[in-house]
Amino acid sequence: MQDAENSSATSSLRMKKAQTTDVNMSHLELLVHFSFAIYAPELEEDHSSTKLVLEAALREKYLMLEVLAISARYLSTAHTDEADCYSRQAVELQTKAIELFNNEDTVTADENSIARLLFSSILGRHMLVDVLARRDPDLGSFVDRFTQGARVHRGVRAVTTAQEWEILLTSKVGPLITKGLDPLGFHDPPPLRPHFMSLLSRTARLDDHDKEACTKALCMIEGALDDLQYPDRSSFGLRMIFVWPILLPERFIVLLERGIPEAIAILGRYSILLHAGESLWQVKDAGPYLLKLISSFLGSDWDEWL
C-alpha cells in the first residue's frame, strides 16, 4: 500500500515538473523574431524599445499574445513557403489576445497602463496589415473591412485613453509616446491647400458637419504627404499610415460606409500615402491596389481629387 502511495506521489511530482518545463517551441520562435522594428518598421531599430515591450509583455499575457501574433504575421510575409501556417498562428494568437484584454479589469496602475497602451498600438497595426493584405475585387469589401477594423481598434483605445496620461508620459514608455506611438499626441496637420478647400466647399452633397469631418480626414493625409518631402520628418509621414484610421472622425467613417464619393476620394488620397510606404512590410503594394479600386468606383470625373 505504501509503495503504491509513493508511486502515486512520484508520478504526480513528475507530472507537475513536466507541466512547469513544457516549452512551446513555436511560440519561442515567434518571440525570438520579434523586435521593435517589426512593430514600427518606419523607425530605426531600437533595442531598448524592444526590451521595454517585452518586459511589459511578460507581465500581461494579452500583450505577450499580441506580440507573438504580430511576429507570426510578419513571418507569414517573410517565409512564403510557410505563410499559411504563420497566418493561422497570427489569427489564433490575436483572437486570444483580444479575448483576454476584454476580460481584464481596468486598472490605473503604471505598468498596467503601459501594457494597455502598447497592446492598443500593436493591435492597431496588426489589424491594418490584415486589411491591406487582402485583394478583394470590389471597393465595398475593402471599405467594410477597413471601417470594421477602425471601430474594433477604437474600442480598445477607449480603454487605454481612460488611463492617467500624465503618469504614462513620465514612465518608461514616455519616449515611445513622443516618437508617435500614441496617436493622441500626433502633431497637428497644416491647413488644407486652396485646391482641396475649393473642392470641399463646392460640394452640395455634404452638410457643414460632413465637410468638417472630411476636412479633418484630408488634412491629416496632406500633412503626412508634406512631411515626406523632408528627411527629418519623413517618419512622421509614414506613421500617419497607421494612425489615420484611428484618428478619423466617426462621421467620416459613416460617410465611407455609405459610399459617399467625397469620402471615397479622400480614401484615394490615403492610397497615395500608402504607396509612399510600399517599402514597409505592413503595407507593400496596397497603395496602387486601393487607388485602382477607387478610380474604377469614382470614374474620371473625380481625377482632380486624386
C-alpha positions as CSV (number, residue, x, y, z in Angstrom):
1,M,0.0,0.0,0.0
2,Q,2.8,2.4,1.0
3,D,4.7,1.5,-2.2
4,A,1.5,2.4,-4.2
5,E,1.2,5.7,-2.4
6,N,4.8,6.5,-3.0
7,S,4.5,5.6,-6.7
8,S,1.4,7.8,-7.0
9,A,3.2,10.7,-5.3
10,T,6.2,10.3,-7.5
11,S,4.0,10.2,-10.6
12,S,2.2,13.3,-9.5
13,L,5.5,15.1,-8.9
14,R,6.8,14.1,-12.3
15,M,3.6,15.4,-13.9
16,K,4.0,18.8,-12.1
17,K,7.6,19.0,-13.3
18,A,6.6,18.2,-16.8
19,Q,3.9,20.9,-16.7
20,T,6.4,23.5,-15.5
21,T,9.1,22.6,-18.0
22,D,6.9,22.2,-21.1
23,V,8.1,24.6,-23.8
24,N,6.1,25.7,-26.8
25,M,8.8,25.9,-29.4
26,S,6.5,27.6,-31.9
27,H,5.9,30.5,-29.5
28,L,9.6,30.7,-28.8
29,E,10.4,31.0,-32.5
30,L,7.9,33.9,-32.7
31,L,9.4,35.6,-29.7
32,V,12.9,35.3,-31.0
33,H,11.9,37.0,-34.2
34,F,10.1,39.9,-32.6
35,S,11.7,43.3,-32.5
36,F,10.6,46.9,-32.3
37,A,11.5,47.2,-36.0
38,I,8.8,44.6,-36.8
39,Y,6.2,46.6,-34.9
40,A,7.3,50.0,-36.3
41,P,9.4,49.5,-39.4
42,E,9.3,53.2,-40.3
43,L,11.5,53.9,-37.3
44,E,15.1,52.9,-36.7
45,E,15.8,49.7,-34.8
46,D,15.7,50.4,-31.1
47,H,16.9,47.6,-28.8
48,S,15.8,49.5,-25.7
49,S,12.3,49.8,-27.1
50,T,12.2,46.1,-27.9
51,K,13.3,45.4,-24.3
52,L,10.6,47.7,-22.9
53,V,7.8,46.0,-25.0
54,L,9.0,42.5,-24.0
55,E,9.3,43.4,-20.3
56,A,5.7,44.7,-20.4
57,A,4.6,41.6,-22.2
58,L,6.0,39.4,-19.5
59,R,3.6,41.0,-17.0
60,E,0.4,40.9,-19.2
61,K,-0.4,37.8,-21.1
62,Y,-2.7,39.6,-23.6
63,L,0.2,41.8,-24.6
64,M,2.5,38.8,-25.0
65,L,0.0,37.0,-27.2
66,E,-0.3,40.1,-29.4
67,V,3.5,40.4,-29.6
68,L,3.6,36.8,-30.8
69,A,0.7,37.4,-33.1
70,I,2.3,40.3,-35.0
71,S,5.6,38.4,-35.1
72,A,3.7,35.5,-36.8
73,R,2.0,37.9,-39.2
74,Y,5.5,39.3,-40.2
75,L,6.9,35.8,-40.7
76,S,3.9,35.0,-42.9
77,T,5.2,37.6,-45.3
78,A,8.9,36.8,-45.0
79,H,8.6,33.0,-45.4
80,T,6.2,32.3,-48.2
81,D,6.6,28.5,-48.1
82,E,5.1,28.6,-44.6
83,A,2.9,31.6,-45.0
84,D,-0.4,29.8,-44.3
85,C,0.9,28.3,-41.1
86,Y,2.1,31.6,-39.8
87,S,-1.1,33.3,-40.8
88,R,-3.2,30.8,-38.9
89,Q,-1.0,31.3,-35.8
90,A,-1.4,35.1,-36.1
91,V,-5.2,34.9,-36.2
92,E,-5.4,32.4,-33.3
93,L,-3.0,34.4,-31.1
94,Q,-4.7,37.8,-31.9
95,T,-8.1,36.4,-31.2
96,K,-7.0,35.0,-27.8
97,A,-5.2,38.3,-27.0
98,I,-8.3,40.4,-27.7
99,E,-10.4,38.0,-25.6
100,L,-8.0,38.2,-22.6
101,F,-7.8,42.0,-23.0
102,N,-11.6,42.4,-23.0
103,N,-11.8,40.3,-19.8
104,E,-9.2,42.4,-17.9
105,D,-10.2,44.7,-15.1
106,T,-9.4,48.4,-15.9
107,V,-6.6,49.3,-13.5
108,T,-4.8,52.7,-13.4
109,A,-1.5,51.2,-12.2
110,D,1.5,52.5,-14.1
111,E,2.7,49.1,-15.5
112,N,-0.9,48.1,-16.5
113,S,-1.4,51.4,-18.4
114,I,1.9,50.8,-20.3
115,A,0.7,47.3,-21.3
116,R,-2.7,48.6,-22.4
117,L,-1.1,51.4,-24.5
118,L,1.4,49.0,-26.2
119,F,-1.4,46.5,-26.8
120,S,-3.6,49.1,-28.4
121,S,-0.8,50.3,-30.7
122,I,0.4,46.9,-31.8
123,L,-3.1,45.5,-32.3
124,G,-4.0,48.5,-34.4
125,R,-1.1,47.9,-36.7
126,H,-1.8,44.2,-36.9
127,M,-5.4,44.8,-37.9
128,L,-4.5,47.3,-40.6
129,V,-1.9,44.8,-42.0
130,D,-4.7,42.2,-42.4
131,V,-7.0,44.8,-44.1
132,L,-4.3,46.0,-46.5
133,A,-3.1,42.4,-47.4
134,R,-6.5,41.3,-48.8
135,R,-7.1,41.7,-52.5
136,D,-10.9,41.8,-52.9
137,P,-12.0,42.8,-56.4
138,D,-14.5,45.4,-55.2
139,L,-14.1,48.6,-53.2
140,G,-17.1,47.8,-51.0
141,S,-15.4,44.8,-49.4
142,F,-12.3,46.8,-48.7
143,V,-14.3,49.7,-47.1
144,D,-16.2,47.2,-44.9
145,R,-13.0,45.6,-43.6
146,F,-11.3,49.0,-43.2
147,T,-14.1,50.6,-41.2
148,Q,-14.7,47.4,-39.1
149,G,-11.0,47.3,-38.1
150,A,-11.1,51.0,-37.2
151,R,-14.1,50.5,-34.9
152,V,-12.6,47.5,-33.2
153,H,-9.4,49.4,-32.5
154,R,-11.3,52.4,-31.3
155,G,-12.9,50.2,-28.6
156,V,-9.5,49.0,-27.4
157,R,-8.1,52.6,-27.5
158,A,-11.1,53.9,-25.5
159,V,-10.0,51.8,-22.5
160,T,-6.4,53.0,-22.9
161,T,-7.3,56.7,-23.1
162,A,-9.2,56.4,-19.7
163,Q,-5.8,55.9,-18.0
164,E,-3.7,58.7,-16.4
165,W,-1.7,60.0,-19.4
166,E,0.4,62.2,-17.1
167,I,1.7,59.0,-15.5
168,L,2.4,57.4,-18.8
169,L,4.4,60.4,-20.1
170,T,6.8,60.3,-17.2
171,S,7.1,56.5,-17.3
172,K,9.5,54.3,-19.3
173,V,7.1,54.4,-22.2
174,G,7.3,58.2,-22.4
175,P,10.0,58.3,-25.1
176,L,7.9,56.0,-27.3
177,I,4.9,58.2,-27.0
178,T,6.9,61.2,-28.2
179,K,8.0,59.1,-31.2
180,G,4.4,58.8,-32.2
181,L,3.3,55.5,-30.5
182,D,0.4,57.4,-29.0
183,P,-1.9,58.7,-31.8
184,L,-3.4,61.3,-29.4
185,G,0.0,63.1,-29.3
186,F,0.4,63.2,-33.1
187,H,1.3,66.7,-34.4
188,D,-1.4,69.0,-35.7
189,P,-1.7,68.9,-39.5
190,P,-1.4,72.1,-41.5
191,P,-4.5,73.7,-43.1
192,L,-5.7,72.4,-46.4
193,R,-4.3,73.8,-49.7
194,P,-6.7,76.1,-51.5
195,H,-7.3,73.4,-54.2
196,F,-8.8,71.0,-51.7
197,M,-10.6,73.7,-49.8
198,S,-12.3,74.7,-53.0
199,L,-13.3,71.1,-53.9
200,L,-14.9,70.6,-50.5
201,S,-16.7,74.0,-50.4
202,R,-18.3,73.4,-53.9
203,T,-19.9,70.1,-53.0
204,A,-23.6,70.3,-52.3
205,R,-23.9,66.7,-51.1
206,L,-22.3,67.4,-47.7
207,D,-23.6,69.4,-44.8
208,D,-21.3,71.5,-42.6
209,H,-20.7,68.7,-40.2
210,D,-19.8,66.3,-43.1
211,K,-17.4,68.9,-44.6
212,E,-15.8,69.4,-41.2
213,A,-15.2,65.6,-40.9
214,C,-13.8,65.4,-44.4
215,T,-11.6,68.4,-43.9
216,K,-10.0,66.8,-40.8
217,A,-9.5,63.4,-42.5
218,L,-7.9,65.1,-45.6
219,C,-5.8,67.5,-43.5
220,M,-4.0,64.6,-41.8
221,I,-3.2,62.9,-45.1
222,E,-2.0,66.1,-46.8
223,G,0.1,66.9,-43.7
224,A,1.7,63.5,-43.9
225,L,2.4,63.8,-47.6
226,D,4.1,67.2,-46.9
227,D,6.2,65.5,-44.1
228,L,7.5,63.0,-46.6
229,Q,9.3,65.8,-48.5
230,Y,11.6,66.4,-45.6
231,P,14.1,63.7,-44.4
232,D,13.9,64.8,-40.8
233,R,10.1,64.4,-40.8
234,S,9.6,61.5,-43.2
235,S,9.0,59.0,-40.4
236,F,6.0,61.2,-39.2
237,G,4.6,61.0,-42.7
238,L,4.8,57.2,-42.8
239,R,3.5,56.9,-39.3
240,M,0.3,58.6,-40.4
241,I,-0.5,55.5,-42.5
242,F,-1.1,53.7,-39.2
243,V,-2.7,56.4,-37.1
244,W,-5.1,57.8,-39.7
245,P,-7.7,55.1,-39.3
246,I,-7.6,55.6,-35.6
247,L,-8.0,59.4,-35.6
248,L,-10.7,59.5,-38.2
249,P,-13.9,61.3,-37.1
250,E,-16.8,58.9,-36.6
251,R,-18.8,61.0,-39.1
252,F,-16.2,60.4,-41.8
253,I,-16.3,56.6,-41.2
254,V,-20.1,56.7,-41.7
255,L,-19.6,58.6,-45.0
256,L,-17.2,55.9,-46.1
257,E,-19.6,53.2,-45.2
258,R,-22.4,55.0,-47.2
259,G,-20.0,55.2,-50.2
260,I,-20.2,59.0,-50.4
261,P,-17.9,60.0,-53.3
262,E,-16.1,62.8,-51.4
263,A,-15.2,60.4,-48.6
264,I,-14.1,57.7,-51.1
265,A,-12.0,60.3,-52.9
266,I,-10.2,61.2,-49.6
267,L,-9.6,57.5,-49.2
268,G,-7.9,57.7,-52.6
269,R,-5.6,60.3,-51.2
270,Y,-4.8,57.8,-48.4
271,S,-3.9,55.3,-51.1
272,I,-1.2,57.7,-52.3
273,L,0.2,57.8,-48.8
274,L,0.2,54.0,-48.8
275,H,2.1,54.0,-52.0
276,A,4.8,56.1,-50.3
277,G,5.1,53.4,-47.7
278,E,5.4,50.4,-50.1
279,S,8.9,49.5,-48.6
280,L,7.2,48.7,-45.3
281,W,6.3,45.0,-44.8
282,Q,3.0,46.1,-43.3
283,V,2.0,48.0,-46.5
284,K,3.7,46.7,-49.6
285,D,1.7,47.3,-52.8
286,A,-1.6,48.2,-51.1
287,G,-1.5,51.7,-52.4
288,P,-1.7,51.0,-56.2
289,Y,-4.3,48.3,-55.5
290,L,-6.6,50.6,-53.5
291,L,-6.2,53.5,-55.9
292,K,-7.2,51.3,-58.8
293,L,-10.4,50.2,-57.0
294,I,-11.2,53.8,-56.1
295,S,-10.5,55.2,-59.6
296,S,-12.8,52.5,-61.0
297,F,-15.5,53.3,-58.5
298,L,-15.5,57.1,-59.0
299,G,-14.7,57.4,-62.7
300,S,-12.6,60.1,-64.4
301,D,-14.8,63.0,-63.2
302,W,-13.1,62.7,-59.8
303,D,-9.5,62.8,-61.1
304,E,-8.9,66.3,-59.7
305,W,-9.4,64.9,-56.2
306,L,-6.7,62.3,-56.7
